[in-house]
Amino acid sequence: MKMVRNRMRNRVIVDQVNVNAIDTASGIFVGINYANNWSSHRKTNYGFGSMSNCRVSGNYSYVIDNDIVDTPINSNAISIMEREPNSSLNHVDVVGINVNVLDSCAALAVGENDLNGWSTHSKRNAGQGRLIGNIQNAKNATYVSDHDIIDSQINHLTHF
């Protein structure tokens, strides 16, 4: 007697995906995606925050980030990924994906993907934050003071 396994087949149809920004260690995943052991470590100082599709004028931003030791990052990632055999029984149709901004270690994954051990580490100082889209930016001033003795020391170890 022969035993037959009934496997479920899926079909997904995506007409349109619109995204303004995909931030650090984030993503849009369509289909069969294995994202294992992602990490993100960040320190961000913005004098005037993030802006999207706006008008900004007549502002003064002042960022003071004077530390002895600033943003020490110790990351010890262990990446192990086990997949199901014959996992490609699903079907994905994507008509359109529009993304304005992909940040560090961000992903737009369509289909069958192995995304193993992605890691991002950063320190950011900005008088004005992220500017996304249609920005009218006039007569603004920024000042950033970042006199550190040790600035953003990053120790990253990955074990597979």
NORPEFEN-V823850 format. One record per pair of residues at least 4 apart in sequence whose ideal C-beta (glycine too) atoms are under 6 Angstrom apart, sorted by the first residue. I is the first residue (numbers start at 1). J is the second residue. If there is no record, write none. Layout:
# NORPEFEN-V823850
{{I;J} {I;J}}
This chain:
# NORPEFEN-V823850
{{7;89} {9;89} {10;90} {11;91} {12;92} {13;93} {14;94} {15;95} {16;96} {17;97} {18;98} {19;99} {20;100} {20;132} {21;101} {21;132} {22;26} {22;102} {22;106} {23;103} {24;40} {24;103} {24;104} {24;105} {24;120} {25;38} {25;40} {25;105} {25;120} {26;106} {27;106} {27;107} {28;108} {29;33} {29;109} {30;92} {30;94} {30;110} {31;92} {31;110} {31;111} {31;112} {32;87} {32;90} {32;112} {33;109} {33;113} {34;81} {34;83} {34;114} {35;115} {36;81} {36;116} {37;77} {37;79} {37;117} {38;118} {39;75} {39;77} {39;119} {40;120} {41;73} {41;121} {42;122} {43;71} {43;123} {44;124} {45;63} {45;65} {45;125} {46;126} {46;129} {47;61} {47;62} {47;63} {47;127} {47;142} {48;59} {48;61} {48;128} {49;129} {50;129} {50;130} {51;131} {51;135} {52;132} {52;133} {53;133} {53;134} {55;136} {56;137} {57;138} {57;139} {58;139} {59;140} {60;141} {61;127} {61;142} {62;143} {63;125} {63;144} {64;145} {65;125} {65;146} {66;147} {67;148} {68;149} {69;150} {70;148} {70;151} {71;123} {71;152} {72;153} {73;121} {73;154} {74;155} {75;156} {76;157} {77;117} {77;119} {77;158} {78;159} {79;116} {79;117} {79;160} {81;116} {88;112} {94;110} {99;108} {101;132} {102;106} {104;120} {105;118} {105;120} {109;113} {117;158} {121;154} {123;152} {125;144} {125;146} {127;142} {127;144} {128;142} {131;135}}
